[in-house]
Amino acid sequence: MTKPLVYFLCTGNSCRSQMADGFLRALGSDKYEVRSAGLEAHGLNPRAIQVMSEAGIDISSHSSDVIDPELLNRAHYVITLCGHADEHCPVIMNKNVIKWHWGFDDPAKATGTEEEILDQFRAVRDAIKQRIEQFVL
């Protein structure tokens, strides 16, 4: 049996979609095929790697990818994690797809001391984890 594909999308595929990808792989890879991508590929954000590592999840080997139209149209769930991706998501030809928008602030835009910035990353990480846990239930 084929596992349903969950495709997480955001602008740069560097922070939020990578966190969601990492959590769903850790918590639900037995039930779901998991992929993530962005409207652009900005590369993995080192702070996202750091805060996910603190949560026991290694995303350091993930790649930052641009949306693949084949995966998009094969997806069972398309979940956007930022308003920009929600507004600019390519047209999905698969009419059976379930498309959700889970909006989270962009931690890469946080300002302040390094610890204050990391706290923003942790807050977004924890909020994403909570949504993934609800999704997997």
C-alpha positions in Angstrom: 0.0 0.0 0.0 1.3 3.4 -0.9 1.7 5.9 2.0 0.0 9.3 1.5 2.4 12.0 0.5 2.6 15.1 2.7 4.3 18.0 0.9 5.3 20.9 3.2 5.9 24.2 1.3 7.3 27.6 2.3 9.1 30.4 0.6 12.7 29.2 0.8 12.6 25.7 2.2 15.2 26.7 4.8 13.4 26.8 8.2 9.7 26.1 8.7 9.1 23.5 6.0 12.3 21.8 7.0 11.2 21.7 10.7 7.8 20.3 9.7 9.5 17.7 7.4 11.8 16.6 10.2 9.1 16.3 12.8 6.7 14.3 10.5 9.5 12.0 9.4 10.3 11.4 13.1 6.7 11.0 14.3 4.9 9.6 11.3 7.2 8.2 8.7 5.5 4.8 9.2 2.2 6.4 8.0 3.3 9.1 5.5 5.8 9.8 2.8 7.2 13.2 3.7 8.7 15.9 1.4 9.3 19.6 1.6 10.1 22.4 -0.8 10.0 26.1 -1.4 9.1 28.6 -4.0 12.9 29.1 -4.1 15.8 27.1 -2.5 17.5 29.3 0.1 19.6 26.5 1.6 19.2 25.0 5.1 19.3 27.6 7.8 22.0 26.7 10.4 19.8 27.9 13.3 17.0 25.6 12.1 19.5 22.7 12.1 20.6 23.7 15.6 17.2 24.0 17.3 15.9 20.8 15.7 19.0 19.0 17.0 18.1 20.3 20.4 14.8 18.6 20.0 16.6 15.3 19.0 16.0 15.6 15.3 18.8 15.8 12.7 17.9 17.7 9.6 21.4 18.5 8.6 21.4 16.1 5.7 18.1 17.6 4.2 18.4 19.5 1.0 16.6 22.8 0.2 14.6 22.2 -2.9 12.3 24.0 -5.3 8.7 22.7 -5.6 8.6 19.7 -7.9 5.3 19.8 -10.0 5.2 16.0 -10.1 5.3 15.7 -6.3 2.9 18.6 -5.9 0.3 16.8 -8.1 0.9 13.4 -6.5 0.6 14.8 -2.9 -2.3 13.8 -0.7 -1.7 16.8 1.6 -0.1 20.1 0.6 0.6 22.2 3.7 1.9 25.7 3.4 3.8 27.2 6.3 3.9 30.8 5.3 1.6 33.3 3.7 3.8 33.9 0.7 3.9 30.2 -0.2 0.1 30.0 0.4 -0.5 32.9 -2.0 2.0 31.8 -4.6 1.7 28.0 -4.6 1.6 26.7 -8.1 -1.7 25.4 -9.4 -2.4 21.9 -8.1 -3.9 19.7 -10.8 -4.8 16.9 -8.4 -8.3 17.9 -7.4 -8.3 15.3 -4.5 -5.4 17.0 -2.7 -6.1 18.3 0.8 -4.5 21.8 1.0 -4.0 23.4 4.4 -2.3 26.6 5.5 -0.4 26.5 8.8 0.9 30.0 9.2 4.0 30.5 11.3 6.2 33.6 11.7 9.5 33.4 9.9 12.2 32.9 12.5 14.9 33.9 10.0 13.6 37.4 10.2 14.0 37.5 14.0 16.3 40.3 15.4 18.1 40.8 18.6 20.9 38.9 20.4 21.8 35.5 19.2 19.9 34.0 22.1 16.8 36.1 21.4 16.9 34.9 17.7 17.4 31.3 18.8 14.4 31.7 21.1 12.3 32.7 18.1 13.5 29.6 16.2 12.6 27.5 19.3 9.1 29.0 19.6 8.4 28.3 15.9 9.9 24.8 16.2 7.7 24.0 19.2 4.5 25.4 17.5 5.3 23.3 14.4 5.9 20.2 16.5 2.5 20.7 18.2 0.7 20.9 14.8 2.5 17.8 13.5 1.6 15.9 16.7 -2.1 16.8 16.1 -1.8 15.8 12.5 -0.4 12.4 13.2 -3.1 11.5 15.8 
